[in-house]
Amino acid sequence: MSCDDDMFRQMETFVFMDFETTGLIANDLMDPFKSHPTPGDKNRDTERALRELIVTTPIKNLPYITEMSFVTAPRSLVLNAIEEMKQRSEDDSNGSMAVRLACNVHTRQVKPPLNEQQWKEYENKRKTVEAIKLSRGDLEDKNTFAEEWPGVLHMLQTCKKPVCIVAHNGVYFLDSYFAFIDLEKEYHNHCKSAVQLMDFSIISQNLLTIKEEEATGPTEPQATATIVRDRTPPPKEMAPAPSVHRLTQSEPRAGAKRRLFQDQLPPDSPLNFMRSSQWSPARKRRLTSARELFVRKQDGDWRFDEGASTQYFRKKGAFRLDEMYEQLMNNKHDSHFAQDDCYALLQISICFGRDFIDYADAHSMILPY
């Protein structure tokens, strides 16, 4: 994730970028920094890592670009889409979350400078590497990178500044992967603090009372009349705090916003008792699916499992673009076409809501080149 102007100003344009290439950078595959970056790392030096990669990678190991796509969206457009997706999530948590945006799109296939032997090797690689989609026939009559670059540069120069370039799982620097793991680490920290403050003995007792009331059914009419006469509402300053039943069940609007939790979690799950009305759809869905983060103790209390949190960020595929898209959008995604991946990244970023925008404003860095 990077910007090309003052890093302390809010981003005015977001450019979601993706490349398809003839392969991966060979010496980048086993790098521990790349494989398991520390979520929430305040000392992450992406510029140093990028420079070291450039210095230590032989030119012969660098792949060629075969397709590049840039989807540009003004800040106002992204903010409107965030509100639309949040409302869609509240109205129907099981439906598709994807929203339509009137973005500008600049996509180009690029002819790599390969000789006959290299083309044969490329075509053989396509048979075994699913991520390589474009064939020789798709590429050899296209323009070169040098011919297409002026158009890319013009597109970037005409965007309203500052411009934030966003790419997923890029080469260290342009990486929304860092943004997502940092945001989710913050979510985990908030959950840990909230669980430590909850009194689950009171919560369990209230839930038990609710079940008993539901089991006994409505009271007799005459009994109800007596109770109503005796229940003069106390002064406002003396009124009791809302019960668990009121907080989680009685108000339809609040219940709709919590429906995703209630449908998938135990009644006494800590998530059901957190103030979540302002959470983004991504925050709700990612935490709801990570049940292993909350462990019930023998005394009935719950605790936040830090070991499970650590493993969450190392789980294979947990932050793959296609898997995140399918989980958050309730849609399938055909990955490894640059323009499709840009749209997927755009939708995922919107799903993280204002958290993503605030992260971009705070952490975007000026490109070193």
C-alpha positions in Angstrom: 0.0 0.0 0.0 1.6 3.3 -1.0 0.8 6.9 -1.9 2.5 9.3 -4.2 2.0 12.5 -2.2 1.9 13.8 1.3 1.6 10.7 3.6 -0.2 12.7 6.3 -3.1 13.8 4.2 -6.2 11.7 3.6 -6.1 9.6 0.4 -8.3 11.1 -2.3 -8.1 8.3 -4.9 -7.6 4.6 -4.5 -6.0 2.6 -7.3 -6.5 -1.1 -7.0 -3.7 -2.8 -8.9 -2.8 -6.3 -10.0 -0.3 -7.9 -12.3 -0.1 -11.3 -14.0 3.4 -12.5 -14.8 5.3 -15.4 -16.4 6.2 -16.7 -12.9 7.2 -15.8 -9.4 10.4 -14.2 -8.0 12.5 -17.3 -7.2 14.2 -16.1 -4.1 11.0 -14.6 -2.7 9.3 -17.9 -2.0 11.1 -19.0 1.2 11.6 -15.6 2.8 10.3 -15.8 6.4 9.4 -12.1 6.4 7.2 -12.7 3.4 5.7 -16.0 4.6 4.7 -15.0 8.2 4.8 -11.3 8.8 3.9 -10.3 12.3 0.4 -8.9 12.5 0.3 -5.4 14.0 4.0 -5.0 13.7 4.8 -1.3 14.4 8.4 -1.7 13.3 7.8 -3.3 9.9 10.2 -1.7 7.5 8.7 -2.4 4.1 11.0 0.0 2.2 14.1 -1.8 3.6 12.6 -5.2 2.6 11.8 -4.0 -0.9 15.3 -2.6 -1.4 16.9 -5.8 -0.1 14.8 -7.9 -2.5 15.9 -5.7 -5.4 19.5 -6.0 -4.5 19.5 -9.7 -3.8 17.4 -10.9 -6.8 19.3 -11.6 -10.0 17.7 -10.0 -13.0 17.4 -13.4 -14.7 15.1 -14.5 -11.8 12.6 -11.6 -12.4 9.4 -12.6 -14.2 7.9 -10.6 -17.1 4.5 -8.9 -16.8 1.8 -10.4 -19.0 -1.2 -8.4 -17.8 -1.7 -5.3 -15.7 -4.9 -3.8 -14.4 -5.7 -0.6 -12.5 -9.1 0.1 -11.1 -9.4 3.7 -9.8 -12.1 4.9 -7.4 -12.4 8.4 -5.8 -12.6 8.5 -2.0 -16.2 9.6 -2.1 -17.2 6.7 -4.3 -15.5 4.2 -1.9 -17.2 5.8 1.2 -20.6 5.5 -0.5 -20.0 1.9 -1.4 -19.0 1.2 2.3 -22.4 2.4 3.5 -24.3 0.5 0.8 -22.5 -2.8 1.6 -23.0 -2.3 5.3 -26.8 -1.8 4.8 -26.9 -4.8 2.4 -25.2 -6.9 5.1 -27.8 -5.9 7.7 -30.7 -6.5 5.4 -29.6 -9.9 4.2 -26.5 -11.4 5.8 -26.8 -14.5 3.6 -27.0 -12.7 0.2 -24.3 -11.4 -2.0 -22.4 -8.5 -0.5 -20.8 -7.2 -3.7 -21.8 -3.7 -4.7 -21.5 -2.0 -8.1 -19.1 1.0 -8.4 -18.6 3.3 -11.4 -14.8 2.9 -11.5 -12.4 3.8 -14.2 -10.5 0.7 -15.4 -7.2 0.5 -17.3 -6.3 -3.1 -18.2 -3.6 -4.1 -20.7 -2.1 -7.5 -21.8 1.6 -7.2 -22.4 3.8 -9.2 -24.8 6.8 -10.5 -22.8 10.2 -10.5 -24.6 10.5 -14.3 -24.9 12.4 -16.2 -27.5 11.1 -19.4 -29.0 12.6 -21.7 -26.3 11.2 -19.4 -23.5 7.8 -19.5 -25.1 7.8 -23.3 -25.0 8.9 -23.3 -21.4 6.1 -20.8 -20.6 3.5 -22.9 -22.3 4.7 -26.0 -20.4 4.5 -24.1 -17.1 0.9 -23.1 -17.9 -0.1 -26.8 -17.9 1.0 -27.2 -14.3 0.6 -23.8 -12.7 -3.1 -22.9 -12.4 -2.3 -19.2 -11.7 -0.9 -18.7 -15.3 -4.0 -18.2 -17.4 -2.8 -16.2 -20.5 -1.6 -18.3 -23.5 1.0 -17.4 -26.0 -1.8 -16.8 -28.5 -3.3 -14.3 -26.0 -0.1 -12.3 -25.8 2.2 -12.4 -28.8 0.3 -9.8 -30.8 -0.1 -7.3 -27.9 2.1 -4.3 -27.2 5.2 -4.4 -25.1 5.5 -3.0 -21.6 7.5 -0.1 -22.9 4.6 0.8 -25.4 1.9 0.5 -22.7 3.7 2.2 -19.8 3.0 5.8 -21.0 -0.7 5.1 -20.8 -0.4 3.7 -17.3 1.7 6.8 -16.2 -0.9 9.2 -17.7 -3.7 7.4 -15.8 -1.8 7.7 -12.5 -0.8 11.3 -13.1 -4.4 12.4 -13.8 -5.9 10.9 -10.6 -6.8 13.3 -7.8 -3.9 13.4 -5.3 -2.9 11.9 -2.9 -3.3 8.6 -4.7 -3.1 5.3 -2.7 -2.1 2.3 -4.7 -3.4 -1.0 -3.3 -2.3 -4.4 -4.3 -2.7 -7.8 -2.6 0.2 -10.0 -1.7 2.5 -7.8 -3.7 6.3 -7.5 -3.3 6.5 -6.2 0.2 5.6 -2.6 -0.4 2.3 -2.6 -2.3 0.5 -5.0 0.0 -3.1 -4.9 1.3 -2.2 -8.2 3.0 -0.4 -6.2 5.6 -3.5 -4.0 6.0 -5.8 -7.0 6.5 -3.7 -8.8 9.0 -3.0 -5.6 11.0 -6.7 -4.8 11.1 -7.7 -8.3 12.2 -5.0 -8.3 14.8 -6.6 -5.2 16.2 -10.0 -6.9 16.2 -8.5 -9.8 18.1 -7.0 -7.4 20.7 -10.3 -5.8 21.2 -12.0 -9.1 21.7 -9.4 -10.2 24.3 -10.0 -7.0 26.3 -13.8 -7.3 26.1 -13.8 -10.9 27.2 -11.7 -10.1 30.2 -14.2 -7.5 31.3 -17.3 -9.7 31.0 -19.0 -11.3 34.0 -20.2 -14.5 32.5 -21.9 -15.7 35.7 -24.4 -12.8 35.4 -24.8 -13.4 31.6 -25.4 -17.1 32.1 -28.0 -16.5 34.9 -29.9 -14.0 32.7 -29.9 -16.5 29.7 -31.2 -19.2 32.0 -34.0 -16.9 33.2 -34.9 -16.1 29.6 -35.1 -19.8 28.8 -37.4 -20.4 31.8 -39.7 -17.6 30.8 -39.9 -18.9 27.3 -40.7 -22.4 28.6 -43.5 -21.4 30.9 -45.3 -19.3 28.2 -47.5 -16.3 28.8 -49.0 -15.7 32.3 -52.7 -15.8 33.0 -54.6 -12.6 32.1 -55.6 -11.7 35.6 -52.0 -12.2 36.8 -50.8 -9.9 34.1 -53.2 -7.2 35.1 -52.0 -7.3 38.7 -48.4 -7.1 37.6 -49.0 -4.2 35.3 -50.7 -2.2 38.1 -47.8 -2.9 40.4 -45.2 -1.9 37.8 -45.1 1.9 38.0 -42.1 2.9 35.9 -39.3 4.2 38.2 -37.7 7.6 37.7 -35.3 7.6 34.8 -32.2 7.9 37.0 -33.4 4.8 39.0 -34.4 2.7 36.0 -32.5 -0.7 35.9 -30.0 -1.4 33.2 -31.4 -3.3 30.2 -31.4 -7.0 30.7 -29.5 -9.4 28.4 -32.9 -10.3 26.9 -33.5 -6.7 25.9 -30.0 -6.2 24.6 -30.0 -9.3 22.3 -33.7 -10.1 21.6 -36.3 -7.5 22.1 -35.5 -4.8 19.6 -36.0 -5.9 16.0 -33.4 -3.4 14.5 -30.7 -4.4 17.0 -31.6 -8.1 16.4 -31.2 -7.7 12.7 -27.8 -6.3 13.1 -26.8 -9.2 15.3 -28.4 -11.8 13.2 -25.1 -13.1 11.8 -23.9 -13.8 15.3 -27.1 -15.3 16.6 -27.4 -17.7 13.7 -23.9 -19.1 14.0 -22.8 -18.8 17.6 -23.8 -20.3 21.0 -26.2 -18.0 22.9 -23.6 -17.1 25.5 -20.7 -16.5 23.1 -18.8 -13.4 24.0 -19.4 -12.0 20.5 -23.1 -11.8 21.3 -22.5 -9.3 24.1 -20.1 -6.9 22.3 -21.2 -3.6 20.9 -21.1 -4.5 17.3 -23.6 -2.2 15.5 -20.7 -0.1 14.0 -18.6 -3.1 13.0 -17.9 -3.6 9.3 -19.3 -6.7 7.6 -15.8 -8.0 7.3 -15.1 -7.7 11.0 -18.4 -9.5 11.8 -17.8 -12.3 9.3 -14.2 -13.0 10.1 -14.7 -13.1 13.8 -17.8 -15.2 13.6 -16.1 -17.8 11.5 -13.1 -18.0 13.9 -14.8 -19.8 16.7 -11.5 -21.2 17.9 -10.6 -17.8 19.3 -13.1 -18.2 22.2 -12.7 -21.1 24.7 -15.2 -22.0 27.4 -13.5 -22.7 30.8 -14.6 -25.3 33.2 -16.3 -22.8 35.5 -18.5 -21.6 32.6 -16.5 -18.4 31.9 -14.9 -17.8 28.5 -11.4 -16.8 27.6 -9.7 -15.5 24.5 -7.2 -18.1 23.2 -4.0 -16.2 22.1 -2.5 -19.4 20.8 -5.5 -19.8 18.4 -5.1 -16.2 17.4 -1.5 -16.7 16.5 -2.4 -19.8 14.4 -5.2 -17.9 12.7 -2.7 -15.6 11.0 -0.6 -18.6 9.9 -3.5 -20.7 8.6 -2.9 -21.7 5.0 -5.1 -19.7 2.7 -6.7 -17.5 5.4 -5.7 -14.4 3.6 -5.7 -15.6 0.0 -7.6 -13.1 -2.2 -10.0 -15.7 -3.6 -10.8 -17.3 -0.2 -11.4 -13.9 1.5 -13.7 -12.8 -1.4 -15.8 -16.0 -1.3 -16.2 -15.8 2.5 -16.9 -12.0 2.7 -19.0 -11.6 -0.5 -20.9 -15.0 -0.5 -19.8 -15.3 -4.2 -17.3 -17.4 -6.1 -14.3 -15.8 -7.6 -12.3 -16.8 -10.7 -8.9 -15.6 -9.7 -5.6 -14.9 -11.6 -7.0 -12.6 -14.2 -5.7 -9.1 -13.3 -8.9 -7.1 -13.7 -11.0 -9.6 -11.9 -8.5 -9.7 -9.0 -8.6 -5.9 -8.8 -12.4 -5.9 -8.5 -12.2 -8.6 -5.8 -9.6 -6.6 -3.9 -11.8 -3.5 -4.2 -14.8 -5.3 -2.8 -12.9 -6.9 0.1 -11.5 -3.5 1.0 -15.0 -2.0 1.0 -16.1 -4.8 3.2 -13.6 -3.7 5.9 -15.4 -0.4 5.9 -13.9 2.8 7.4 -11.3 0.7 9.2 -9.6 0.2 5.8 -9.9 3.9 4.8 -8.5 5.0 8.2 -5.6 2.4 7.8 -4.8 3.7 4.4 -4.7 7.3 5.6 -2.5 6.4 8.5 -0.1 3.9 7.0 0.3 4.7 3.3 3.9 5.4 2.4 5.6 7.3 -0.4 7.0 5.0 -3.0 10.9 5.0 -2.8 11.3 4.9 -6.6 
